[in-house]
Every structure is written in structure tokens, then in C-alpha cells.
Amino acid sequence: MSRILVIEDEANIARAVKDRLARDGHAVDTVLSGPAAFEYLRGDRPDLIILDVLMPDMDGFEVVKRLKADETTRNVPVMLLTVLTEDERLKQQGLDAVLTKPYSGADLSRTVREILERTAGGNHGTEKDPRG
């Protein structure tokens, strides 16, 4: 079971993402802001972080910048949920995936599965040893 942190300021969206991923067998925690995410990350390290871009206290771009600058979180895969499709910053963030709103539950599940498979299901971006 993979551990996923969802950072989303809209509680109804956070709940919908959590419910969908929990049905897929993941352990999911949610926080409603960037600052709350960094408080959470002091004690826990998820296998994947999913976050919204447009948040009030600290936007998703700033959260990603700080995650990638910290050696304890830089290898945790990050997926953005956004309505911004043409923002040049999306290409410069070192993201594992971008899912454009609105998206389906199936799209969310598939993208999460692909990221976790690609990152060895929770080895935080390190490759699997092919010898087993």
C-alpha cells in the first residue's frame, strides 16, 4: 500500500481525491495548505505528493520549489492538479505528472498508478534493482 499526501485547499476536492485513491488501496492523508503540508512532512514521508496549484497561502509552484530544494523531500514524486494548461512554469518544476482539471476518477487512478510503478512504488524516485 502506497502512502499519498494530497495538498488541496478545497475540502470537497481533497475528499473526492482521497476517497478515490483509498478505494484504489492507498493510504491517503490530506492537508488544506502548503504550510500545513510542510508541518505534516516533518514527521511523515509519503510515497507521492499530489497538490493543487492555485492555493491561497502558498501556491503549488512554491510548494514544489521548496520540496525539490529539501534533500529529505526532493525525490518524492509530485503530481500537480491544475486548471492552468499553458503556464510555462509547469514545464520547469521537475514534476512527475500534471493532471488538468476537470479530470475523471479513472484518469486520477491511472496517473497515480503509473507514477508509483515508475518510481518503484514508493522508493521516492530511486530505480529498482533489476536483480530483485
C-alpha positions in Angstrom: 0.0 0.0 0.0 1.4 3.4 -1.0 1.1 6.5 1.2 -0.1 9.6 -0.6 -0.3 13.2 0.7 -2.9 15.4 -1.0 -2.4 19.2 -0.7 -5.7 20.8 -1.8 -7.3 23.9 -0.3 -10.8 23.0 -1.5 -12.0 20.4 1.1 -14.6 18.8 -1.3 -11.9 18.2 -3.9 -9.5 16.9 -1.3 -12.1 14.5 0.0 -13.0 13.3 -3.5 -9.3 12.6 -4.3 -8.8 10.8 -1.0 -11.9 8.7 -1.4 -11.0 7.6 -5.0 -7.4 6.7 -4.1 -8.4 5.0 -0.9 -10.8 2.8 -3.0 -7.7 2.0 -5.1 -6.0 0.7 -1.9 -3.8 3.6 -1.0 -3.4 5.2 2.4 -4.2 8.9 1.9 -3.7 11.9 4.1 -4.9 15.4 3.2 -3.9 18.9 4.2 -5.5 22.2 3.1 -2.4 24.4 2.5 1.2 24.5 1.7 2.3 25.4 5.2 0.2 22.5 6.6 2.0 20.2 4.2 5.4 21.2 5.5 4.2 20.6 9.0 3.0 17.1 8.0 6.3 16.4 6.3 8.3 17.0 9.4 7.0 13.6 10.7 5.9 11.6 7.7 7.3 10.9 4.3 4.7 9.9 1.7 5.3 7.9 -1.5 3.6 10.5 -3.6 2.5 14.1 -3.2 -0.5 15.4 -5.1 -1.1 19.1 -5.0 -3.2 21.9 -6.4 -1.5 24.9 -8.0 -3.9 27.6 -7.0 -3.9 27.9 -3.2 -4.1 31.0 -1.0 -1.2 30.9 1.5 1.4 29.3 -0.7 0.8 28.3 -4.3 1.7 24.9 -5.7 4.7 26.2 -7.6 6.2 27.5 -4.3 5.4 24.2 -2.6 7.2 22.2 -5.4 10.2 24.6 -5.3 10.6 24.0 -1.6 10.1 20.3 -1.8 12.7 20.0 -4.5 15.2 22.2 -2.6 15.0 20.0 0.6 17.1 16.8 0.4 14.6 14.9 2.6 11.7 15.5 0.1 13.4 16.2 -3.3 13.0 12.6 -4.5 9.3 12.2 -3.5 7.3 12.2 -6.7 5.0 15.1 -7.2 1.8 15.4 -9.3 0.0 18.7 -9.8 -3.7 19.2 -10.2 -4.4 22.4 -12.1 -6.7 24.3 -14.4 -3.6 26.1 -15.8 -2.7 24.4 -19.0 -0.5 26.9 -20.7 1.6 28.1 -17.8 5.3 27.8 -18.7 6.1 27.1 -15.0 4.5 23.7 -15.4 7.4 22.6 -17.6 10.1 23.9 -15.2 9.1 22.2 -12.0 10.6 18.7 -12.3 7.1 17.2 -11.9 6.2 13.6 -12.3 2.8 14.4 -13.7 0.3 17.2 -14.3 -3.4 16.4 -14.3 -5.6 19.1 -15.8 -8.9 19.9 -14.1 -11.6 18.7 -14.7 -10.3 15.1 -14.7 -12.0 11.8 -14.2 -11.5 9.4 -11.3 -10.2 6.9 -13.8 -7.6 9.4 -15.0 -6.5 10.1 -11.4 -6.2 6.4 -10.6 -4.3 5.7 -13.8 -1.8 8.6 -13.4 -1.1 7.7 -9.7 -0.6 4.0 -10.6 1.8 5.0 -13.4 3.9 7.3 -11.2 4.1 4.7 -8.4 5.1 2.0 -10.9 7.7 4.2 -12.5 9.2 5.2 -9.1 9.3 1.7 -7.7 6.1 2.0 -5.8 7.5 4.2 -3.1 11.2 4.2 -3.3 11.0 8.0 -3.7 12.3 8.2 -7.2 15.1 5.7 -7.0 15.2 2.9 -9.5 14.5 -0.7 -8.6 17.5 -3.1 -8.7 16.8 -5.3 -11.8 18.4 -8.3 -9.9 15.5 -8.2 -7.4 
